[in-house]
Amino acid sequence: MDSKREPIAITGIGCRFPGGINSTESFWQLLRDEVDAISEIPSDRFDVEALYDTKSQTPGKIVTREGGFLDNIDQFDAGFFGISPREANFVDPQQRLLLEVAWEALENSGQVPGELLGSQTGVFVGMWTNDYEDRMYKSINDIDLYITTGGGRYSASGRLSYAFDFRGPSLTVDTACSSSLVTVHLACHSLWSGESTMAVAGGVNLILEPHITIGYSRSRMLSPDARCKFGDARANGYVRSEGVGLIVLKPLSQAVADGDPIYALIRGSAVNNDGRSSELLVAPGIDTQVAMLREAYRSAGVNPGDVTYVEAHGTGTGVGDPVEIQSLGIVLGEDRPADQPCILGSVKTNIGHTEAASGIAGLIKAVLALKNRAIPASLHLQTPNPKIPWDELPVQIQTSWRDWPEGDGPAIAGVNSFGVTGTNAHIVLQEAPQPNEAKAVDNNKKVNLIPLSAHTSEALNEMAQRFASFLAGNNDGALAMDDFGYATAVSRTHHPHRLTLVAHDQQDLSEHLQAFLNGEMRPGMAVGQKSASQQHKVVFVFSGQGSHWLGMGRQLLAEEPVFRDAMERCEETLRPLTNWSLLEQLAAAPDSLAYRLNETNVMQPTLVSIEIALAALWQSYGI
């Protein structure tokens, strides 16, 4: 890798995938449970019964009744994003999903969207279908500006940049099924060049009209049984699916400096095209895939033999699987121990082929595998495809859950994604650096302030339910309450409908949340709503002498690092000017000879110091 290029940190993830997936936690659980998320085509998409025919060559028909679909794509809080009801009606649901998932990815990254206004953040969106626009244009008399901006692919990235006031590059990329992985490649280069300081990259795919399904049915690209059977002798095409995924990217040094969570690192990437290496525009080329892989690992400075896992394009087609697996075997076999084959998998066997969002779906799966140090199973492999020379290739498809193999260096993974007209992409991932040794969790020494908020009361209830579910799944009870409180206070936008909880530990917090969900109020809970007209600024006002009390500041000194740091700075300032110690005075007993807080010249500087430290503490809470 170029010595001037540092790794790119993946600091946030937002996603929606078939099977009700709406978070990294639910996505990982689906993979862990080996769920097949394919289902019948919903009736609100198109008339399946009128279009279905088992014969692939029948004009105007589709060969399958199934696919991978998202829930509730008609639901959208337009007001949250400042979009009028009239305009919202013409906004492609793909753009609506991008707005929602971008917000979630940013908050997952620890970013407060309101603090990014005007930032040099780049937006890179993969998108290739415009079914909704096609549907809108059928009503000629309703065509206006909102349809052109709400339906065009070109406006998907621009809408995100506008909504969040991002001033970096804003591109919508259409390379068909490799679109979203190509956006990650472009985003990394934008960060490396200094063009962007942060980037949001990914893709979206919805199936609202039958046209593409009809065309791909006639070309025999789709599986009649609606399953992607990667590497299997029964591989007979792919199943179309919906999805959206976005990731937040920063240079590693900046992510560390900002204290952001880091899921994994991007070490390098490559994009190329098959050109005329094959007889057909839509046929993959083994030589060009090999060239792309070699360039990706060269750019990353990674020996291909050190790669443990590759999330393959893995569509389950008779032509594509043999070409991809052989190209991976050729490159990944270089300098690889014979007893350590590279492990392959395909998330398409779980959720189907999400097309323009498929590359980002595969990348998110690979990132979660690195983070959790485990490799999920690839489904539907019964008999290895005899067209693939398995005995000659140092690769194997993982068909059951397994822990990540132990190795000497950091764990490395790769992600493949190919477009139907030959645009290939590969991303090289590395596990996140180990954080500084975590402090021991002590949840009994103090109380913690946990603020939650949402745009509506209904959304606040949903948020409380999500937090309650998260805590219920955290069975060891070792939640770092300090970090949790900090994240909710400082790393999230504070919306009008608010719930604030005071909790000693995880159990206390869980009980408070459950009480709120049951409509109960108890000590340590506050519920309120901020009026949109309330735009007051916060000013801290403190009283003068006479407000002191025995033991003041001691608990905060013991339990709040921010408070203690501020007091220690005051101590450093006062000590050269006085013959007494600020911290010793706060610790002294009233009947001791050292106690001087009854003297005005000692008490007043002490009170001012405590006020300074309290202000610093409250500011750290996001007040």
C-alpha positions in Angstrom: 0.0 0.0 0.0 1.1 3.6 -0.6 3.0 4.6 2.5 1.2 7.9 2.5 -2.2 6.2 2.7 -3.5 5.2 6.1 -6.3 2.7 6.6 -9.9 3.9 6.4 -12.0 3.2 9.5 -15.6 2.0 9.2 -17.1 3.8 12.2 -20.8 3.4 11.6 -23.3 1.1 9.9 -27.0 1.4 9.0 -29.0 -1.3 7.2 -32.3 -2.8 6.1 -32.4 -6.3 4.7 -35.0 -9.1 4.1 -36.0 -11.0 7.2 -36.9 -7.8 9.2 -33.3 -6.7 9.5 -32.9 -3.1 10.7 -29.6 -3.1 12.6 -26.2 -4.8 12.7 -27.4 -6.8 15.7 -30.4 -8.3 14.0 -28.4 -8.9 10.8 -25.7 -10.8 12.8 -28.4 -12.8 14.6 -30.0 -13.8 11.2 -26.6 -15.0 10.0 -25.9 -16.8 13.2 -29.3 -18.6 13.1 -28.7 -19.5 9.4 -32.0 -17.9 8.4 -33.3 -18.2 4.8 -35.1 -14.8 4.5 -36.7 -15.4 1.1 -40.5 -15.1 1.0 -43.4 -14.7 -1.5 -43.5 -11.5 -3.5 -45.8 -9.1 -1.7 -49.0 -8.3 -3.4 -48.4 -4.5 -3.3 -45.4 -4.9 -5.6 -47.1 -6.3 -8.7 -49.7 -8.9 -9.8 -47.6 -12.1 -9.3 -50.5 -14.5 -10.3 -50.9 -12.8 -13.7 -47.2 -12.9 -14.4 -46.0 -16.2 -13.1 -45.1 -19.0 -15.5 -42.8 -21.9 -15.0 -41.5 -21.6 -18.6 -38.7 -19.1 -18.7 -39.1 -18.4 -22.4 -42.7 -17.3 -22.1 -42.9 -13.6 -23.1 -44.0 -11.2 -20.4 -43.7 -13.7 -17.6 -41.6 -14.4 -14.5 -40.3 -17.8 -13.3 -40.6 -17.3 -9.6 -43.1 -16.2 -7.0 -40.5 -15.4 -4.4 -37.8 -12.9 -3.5 -36.2 -11.0 -0.6 -38.3 -8.0 0.5 -38.2 -5.2 3.0 -41.1 -4.5 5.4 -43.1 -1.2 5.5 -41.4 0.6 2.6 -44.5 2.8 2.4 -43.9 4.3 5.9 -41.8 7.5 6.1 -41.6 10.4 8.5 -41.3 13.1 5.9 -41.6 15.9 8.5 -38.5 14.7 10.3 -36.4 15.5 7.2 -38.3 18.7 6.4 -40.1 17.3 3.4 -43.7 18.4 2.7 -46.4 15.7 2.3 -46.9 16.7 -1.3 -43.2 16.3 -2.2 -42.9 13.1 -0.1 -45.5 11.4 -2.3 -43.2 11.8 -5.3 -39.9 10.8 -3.5 -38.8 7.3 -4.5 -39.0 5.0 -1.4 -35.3 4.2 -2.2 -34.4 7.8 -1.4 -36.6 7.7 1.7 -34.8 4.6 3.0 -31.4 6.2 2.3 -32.4 9.2 4.4 -33.5 7.0 7.3 -30.5 4.6 7.1 -28.0 7.5 6.7 -29.3 9.0 9.9 -29.0 5.7 11.7 -25.5 5.1 10.4 -24.3 8.5 11.5 -25.7 8.1 15.0 -24.2 4.5 15.1 -20.9 6.2 14.3 -21.2 8.5 17.2 -21.8 11.5 15.0 -24.5 14.1 15.8 -26.0 15.1 12.4 -26.6 18.7 13.5 -22.9 19.2 14.2 -22.0 18.1 10.6 -23.8 20.9 8.8 -21.5 22.4 6.2 -18.9 19.7 6.7 -16.7 18.3 3.9 -18.5 15.0 4.0 -18.8 13.0 0.8 -21.8 11.0 -0.2 -21.5 8.0 -2.5 -24.7 6.0 -3.3 -25.1 2.9 -5.4 -28.5 2.6 -7.2 -29.6 1.1 -10.5 -33.4 0.7 -10.6 -35.9 3.5 -10.9 -39.2 1.6 -10.7 -40.9 4.3 -8.7 -40.1 6.9 -11.3 -41.4 4.7 -14.0 -44.6 4.3 -12.1 -45.0 8.1 -11.5 -44.4 8.9 -15.2 -47.4 6.8 -16.1 -49.6 9.6 -14.9 -48.7 12.4 -17.4 -50.9 15.1 -15.9 -49.2 14.7 -12.5 -45.6 15.3 -13.7 -43.8 18.2 -12.1 -40.4 19.1 -10.6 -41.0 16.8 -7.6 -41.2 13.8 -9.8 -37.9 14.6 -11.5 -36.1 15.2 -8.3 -37.9 12.5 -6.3 -37.5 9.7 -8.9 -34.2 10.2 -10.7 -31.3 8.1 -9.7 -29.1 11.2 -9.9 -30.9 12.9 -7.0 -30.4 10.1 -4.5 -26.9 11.2 -3.4 -27.8 14.9 -3.8 -30.8 14.5 -1.5 -28.6 13.1 1.2 -26.1 15.9 0.8 -28.9 18.4 1.0 -30.7 16.9 4.0 -27.5 16.8 6.1 -25.9 19.9 4.5 -22.8 17.9 3.4 -20.5 19.9 1.2 -18.2 17.1 -0.1 -18.5 15.2 -3.4 -21.9 13.7 -4.0 -22.2 10.9 -6.5 -24.9 8.3 -7.5 -23.1 5.3 -9.0 -24.7 2.8 -11.3 -22.6 -0.2 -12.2 -25.6 -2.5 -11.7 -24.9 -5.1 -9.0 -21.4 -3.9 -8.1 -22.7 -0.3 -7.5 -22.5 -0.2 -3.7 -19.0 -1.7 -3.4 -17.7 0.7 -6.1 -19.0 3.6 -3.9 -16.9 2.3 -1.0 -13.8 2.3 -3.4 -14.6 5.9 -4.5 -15.2 7.1 -0.9 -11.9 5.7 0.3 -10.1 7.5 -2.5 -11.9 10.7 -1.7 -10.7 10.4 1.9 -7.2 9.5 0.9 -6.9 12.5 -1.5 -8.3 14.9 1.2 -11.3 15.7 -1.0 -13.6 14.5 1.9 -13.0 14.5 5.7 -15.7 11.9 6.2 -17.8 9.9 3.8 -21.1 8.0 3.7 -21.1 5.1 1.2 -23.4 2.3 0.2 -26.4 1.4 -1.9 -30.2 0.7 -2.1 -32.4 -1.6 -4.1 -36.2 -1.9 -4.2 -38.4 -4.1 -6.6 -41.6 -2.2 -7.4 -42.2 -3.2 -11.0 -41.8 -6.5 -12.8 -39.8 -5.4 -15.8 -36.3 -6.4 -14.8 -37.7 -9.7 -13.3 -39.3 -10.5 -16.6 -36.2 -9.7 -18.6 -33.9 -11.8 -16.3 -36.5 -14.6 -16.3 -36.3 -14.9 -20.1 -32.5 -14.8 -20.0 -32.5 -17.6 -17.4 -30.5 -15.5 -14.9 -33.1 -16.1 -12.2 -33.5 -19.2 -10.1 -37.0 -20.8 -10.6 -36.8 -22.1 -7.0 -35.7 -18.6 -5.8 -32.5 -19.6 -4.0 -28.9 -18.5 -4.5 -27.0 -21.8 -4.3 -23.4 -20.6 -4.3 -20.9 -23.2 -5.4 -23.6 -26.0 -5.7 -24.1 -28.3 -8.6 -27.8 -27.2 -8.5 -26.9 -23.6 -9.1 -29.5 -22.3 -11.5 -29.5 -18.5 -11.1 -30.2 -15.9 -8.4 -33.2 -14.6 -6.6 -33.9 -10.8 -6.6 -34.0 -9.0 -3.3 -34.3 -5.6 -1.7 -32.0 -3.9 0.7 -30.2 -0.8 1.8 -26.9 -0.4 3.6 -24.7 2.6 4.3 -21.4 2.9 6.2 -19.6 5.9 7.6 -15.9 6.2 6.8 -13.1 8.3 8.3 -9.3 8.1 8.1 -8.1 5.9 11.0 -6.2 8.6 12.8 -9.2 11.0 12.7 -11.5 8.3 14.0 -9.2 7.5 16.9 -8.8 11.2 17.7 -12.6 11.7 17.7 -13.1 8.6 19.9 -15.4 7.0 17.3 -16.3 3.3 17.4 -14.3 1.3 14.8 -15.9 -1.8 13.3 -13.1 -2.6 10.9 -10.5 -1.1 8.6 -10.3 -0.8 4.9 -6.7 -1.5 3.8 -7.2 -1.2 0.0 -9.5 -1.7 -2.9 -9.6 -2.1 -6.7 -12.2 -1.6 -9.5 -11.8 -2.7 -13.1 -14.0 -3.9 -16.0 -14.0 -7.1 -18.1 -13.8 -5.2 -21.3 -14.1 -7.6 -24.2 -12.4 -10.5 -22.3 -15.5 -12.6 -22.8 -17.7 -13.3 -25.8 -20.7 -11.6 -24.3 -21.2 -8.3 -22.5 -22.8 -10.0 -19.5 -20.3 -12.9 -19.2 -17.6 -12.7 -16.5 -13.9 -12.9 -17.3 -11.5 -14.9 -15.2 -8.3 -13.0 -16.3 -9.8 -9.6 -15.4 -11.1 -10.8 -12.0 -7.6 -12.1 -11.2 -6.1 -8.8 -12.3 -8.5 -6.9 -10.0 -7.8 -9.1 -7.0 -4.0 -8.7 -7.4 -4.4 -4.9 -7.7 -6.6 -4.8 -4.6 -4.0 -6.7 -2.5 -1.1 -4.7 -3.9 -2.8 -1.5 -3.0 -3.5 -2.8 0.5 0.0 -4.0 1.0 -1.4 -7.4 2.0 -0.2 -10.8 1.0 -3.2 -12.7 -0.5 -2.0 -15.8 1.3 -2.8 -14.0 4.6 -6.5 -13.6 3.8 -8.7 -15.8 6.0 -12.1 -15.1 4.5 -13.7 -13.7 1.3 -17.3 -12.7 1.1 -17.9 -13.7 -2.5 -20.2 -12.2 -5.1 -21.7 -15.7 -4.9 -24.9 -15.4 -6.9 -25.3 -19.1 -7.6 -25.2 -19.0 -11.4 -23.8 -21.8 -13.6 -21.3 -19.4 -15.3 -20.5 -17.0 -12.6 -19.6 -19.3 -9.7 -16.9 -21.3 -11.5 -15.2 -18.1 -12.8 -15.3 -16.4 -9.4 -14.1 -19.4 -7.4 -11.3 -20.1 -9.8 -10.1 -16.5 -9.9 -10.1 -16.4 -6.1 -8.2 -19.7 -5.9 -5.5 -18.5 -8.3 -4.8 -15.3 -6.3 -5.4 -16.4 -2.8 -3.3 -19.5 -3.3 -0.2 -17.5 -3.6 2.1 -18.1 -0.6 -0.7 -19.9 1.3 0.0 -22.9 3.5 -1.6 -26.0 2.0 -3.5 -26.8 5.2 -5.0 -23.3 5.5 -7.5 -22.9 2.6 -9.2 -19.5 2.3 -12.8 -19.7 3.5 -15.6 -18.4 1.2 -19.2 -17.5 1.8 -22.1 -15.6 0.3 -24.8 -13.6 2.2 -26.9 -14.0 -0.9 -27.7 -17.5 0.3 -29.5 -15.9 3.3 -31.1 -12.8 1.9 -30.9 -13.2 -1.9 -29.2 -10.9 -4.3 -29.9 -7.3 -3.3 -28.4 -6.1 -6.6 -27.3 -2.5 -6.2 -27.0 -3.0 -2.4 -25.4 -6.5 -2.7 -21.8 -5.3 -2.4 -22.5 -3.3 0.8 -24.5 -6.2 2.2 -21.5 -8.5 1.7 -19.2 -6.0 3.2 -21.3 -5.5 6.3 -21.4 -9.3 6.8 -17.6 -9.5 6.4 -17.1 -6.6 8.9 -19.4 -8.2 11.4 -17.5 -11.5 11.0 -14.2 -9.7 11.7 -15.7 -7.9 14.7 -17.3 -11.0 16.2 -14.4 -13.2 15.2 -16.7 -15.8 13.7 -17.7 -17.0 10.2 -21.4 -17.7 9.5 -22.5 -20.6 7.2 -23.2 -20.2 3.6 -26.5 -21.9 2.9 -27.9 -24.3 0.2 -24.6 -26.1 -0.6 -25.3 -29.8 -1.0 -23.2 -31.1 -3.8 -20.1 -29.0 -4.9 -20.3 -27.8 -8.5 -18.4 -30.4 -10.6 -17.4 -27.6 -13.1 -15.1 -26.2 -10.4 -11.7 -28.0 -9.8 -12.0 -28.0 -6.0 -9.0 -30.2 -5.4 -6.7 -27.8 -7.2 -7.9 -24.7 -5.4 -7.0 -23.6 -1.9 -10.5 -22.4 -1.1 -13.5 -23.9 0.6 -17.1 -22.7 1.2 -18.1 -22.6 4.9 -21.3 -24.6 5.4 -21.5 -24.3 9.2 -20.9 -21.7 11.9 -17.3 -21.6 13.1 -14.9 -19.4 15.1 -12.4 -17.2 13.2 -9.2 -19.2 12.8 -6.4 -18.1 15.0 -3.4 -16.5 13.3 -0.2 -14.5 14.0 -1.3 -11.2 12.5 -4.5 -9.2 12.3 -7.4 -10.9 10.7 -7.9 -10.1 7.0 -11.0 -10.5 4.8 -11.9 -9.6 1.3 -15.2 -8.7 -0.4 -16.1 -9.3 -4.1 -18.8 -7.6 -6.1 -19.5 -7.8 -9.9 -21.7 -5.9 -12.2 -23.7 -7.5 -15.0 -21.8 -5.5 -17.6 -18.3 -6.3 -16.2 -17.5 -3.7 -13.6 -15.7 -5.6 -10.8 -14.9 -4.4 -7.3 -12.9 -5.8 -4.4 -12.4 -4.4 -0.9 -9.6 -5.5 1.5 -10.7 -5.5 5.2 -8.7 -5.8 8.4 -10.0 -6.3 11.9 -10.2 -3.1 14.0 -7.2 -2.2 16.1 -7.5 -3.3 19.7 -8.7 -0.4 21.9 -6.9 0.7 25.0 -7.4 -1.8 27.8 -11.0 -1.3 29.0 -11.5 -0.2 32.6 -13.2 -2.7 34.8 -17.0 -2.3 34.8 -18.2 -1.0 38.2 -21.9 -0.3 37.9 -22.6 0.0 41.7 -20.5 3.0 42.7 -22.8 5.8 41.3 -25.8 6.8 39.3 -25.9 7.5 35.6 -28.0 9.9 33.6 -29.5 8.3 30.4 -31.3 10.7 28.1 -33.4 9.4 25.2 -35.3 11.4 22.7 -37.3 11.1 19.5 -39.2 13.2 17.0 -42.6 11.9 18.2 -44.0 10.2 21.2 -44.5 7.0 19.2 -40.9 7.1 18.1 -39.8 7.6 21.7 -41.7 4.5 22.7 -40.1 2.5 19.8 -36.7 3.7 20.9 -37.3 2.7 24.5 -38.4 -0.7 23.2 -35.2 -1.1 21.2 -33.0 -0.2 24.1 -35.0 -2.5 26.4 -34.5 -5.4 23.9 -30.8 -4.6 23.6 -30.4 -4.7 27.4 -32.3 -8.0 27.5 -29.9 -9.5 25.0 -26.9 -8.3 27.0 -27.1 -11.3 29.4 -23.9 -10.8 31.3 -25.1 -7.5 32.7 -21.6 -5.9 32.2 -22.8 -2.8 30.4 -20.4 0.1 30.7 -22.9 2.5 32.1 -20.5 5.5 31.8 -20.0 4.9 28.1 -23.7 4.2 27.5 -24.7 7.4 29.3 -22.1 9.4 27.4 -23.2 8.0 24.0 -26.9 8.8 24.6 -26.0 12.3 25.9 -23.3 13.5 23.5 -23.4 11.3 20.4 -27.1 11.6 19.5 -29.4 14.4 18.4 -31.8 15.6 21.2 -35.3 15.6 19.7 -38.4 17.3 21.2 -39.9 14.2 22.9 -37.7 13.2 25.8 -37.2 10.6 28.4 -34.5 10.9 31.0 -33.6 8.0 33.3 -31.3 7.9 36.4 -30.0 4.4 36.8 -27.4 2.7 39.0 -26.8 -0.3 36.8 -28.1 -2.2 33.8 -30.8 -3.9 35.9 -32.0 -0.5 37.2 -32.0 0.9 33.6 -34.0 -2.1 32.3 -36.6 -1.7 35.0 -37.0 2.0 34.3 -37.4 1.4 30.6 -40.0 -1.3 31.2 -41.9 1.0 33.6 -42.0 3.7 30.9 -43.2 1.2 28.3 -46.0 0.1 30.7 -47.1 3.7 31.2 -45.8 3.9 34.7 -43.7 6.7 36.4 -41.3 6.0 39.1 -38.5 7.9 40.9 -35.5 8.4 38.6 -37.7 9.0 35.5 -38.6 12.2 33.7 -40.7 12.6 30.6 -41.2 15.9 28.7 -41.6 17.6 25.4 -39.6 20.6 24.2 -41.6 23.1 22.2 -40.3 24.0 18.8 -40.4 27.6 19.8 -38.1 27.0 22.7 -34.7 27.9 21.4 -33.2 29.3 24.6 -29.4 29.0 25.1 -28.1 27.4 28.3 -26.3 29.6 30.9 -25.0 28.2 34.2 -25.7 30.5 37.1 -24.0 29.8 40.5 -24.6 31.4 43.9 -21.8 32.8 46.1 -20.5 32.1 49.6 -22.9 30.3 51.9 -23.8 27.5 49.5 -21.1 25.2 50.8 -21.8 22.0 52.7 -19.9 19.3 54.4 -18.6 16.7 52.0 -19.4 18.7 48.9 -17.6 17.5 45.7 -16.2 14.3 47.3 -18.5 11.9 45.4 -18.0 13.7 42.1 -14.2 13.7 42.6 -14.3 9.9 43.2 -16.7 9.0 40.4 -16.6 11.6 37.6 -13.2 11.9 35.7 -14.2 15.1 34.0 -15.1 16.8 37.3 -11.8 15.6 38.9 -9.7 16.7 35.9 -11.2 20.2 36.1 -10.6 20.3 39.9 -7.0 19.2 39.4 -6.5 22.1 36.9 -7.9 24.5 39.4 -5.5 23.0 42.0 -2.5 23.6 39.7 -3.6 27.2 39.3 -4.3 28.0 42.9 -1.4 26.1 44.6 1.4 28.6 43.6 -0.8 31.5 44.9 -1.8 30.0 48.3 -0.5 28.1 51.2 -3.3 25.4 51.1 -4.4 22.6 48.8 -7.9 22.7 47.2 -8.2 18.9 47.1 -6.9 18.5 50.6 -9.5 21.0 51.9 -12.4 19.1 50.3 -11.1 15.9 51.9 -10.4 17.3 55.4 -12.6 16.6 58.4 -14.1 19.8 60.1 -12.4 18.9 63.4 -9.0 18.5 61.9 -6.2 21.1 62.0 -6.0 21.1 58.2 -9.7 22.2 57.8 -9.9 25.9 56.6 -13.2 26.0 54.6 -14.6 28.3 57.3 -12.1 31.0 56.1 -13.4 33.3 53.4 -10.1 33.4 51.5 -10.2 29.6 51.3 -13.9 29.0 50.8 -14.5 31.4 47.9 -11.8 30.0 45.6 -13.0 26.5 46.5 -16.6 27.3 45.5 -15.5 28.9 42.3 -13.4 25.8 41.5 -16.4 23.5 42.1 -18.5 25.7 39.9 -15.9 25.5 37.1 -15.8 21.7 37.5 -19.6 21.3 37.5 -19.8 23.4 34.3 -17.2 21.2 32.7 -19.1 18.0 33.8 -22.4 19.3 32.5 -20.9 20.3 29.2 -19.5 16.7 28.9 -23.0 15.5 29.3 -24.0 17.5 26.2 -25.8 20.2 28.2 
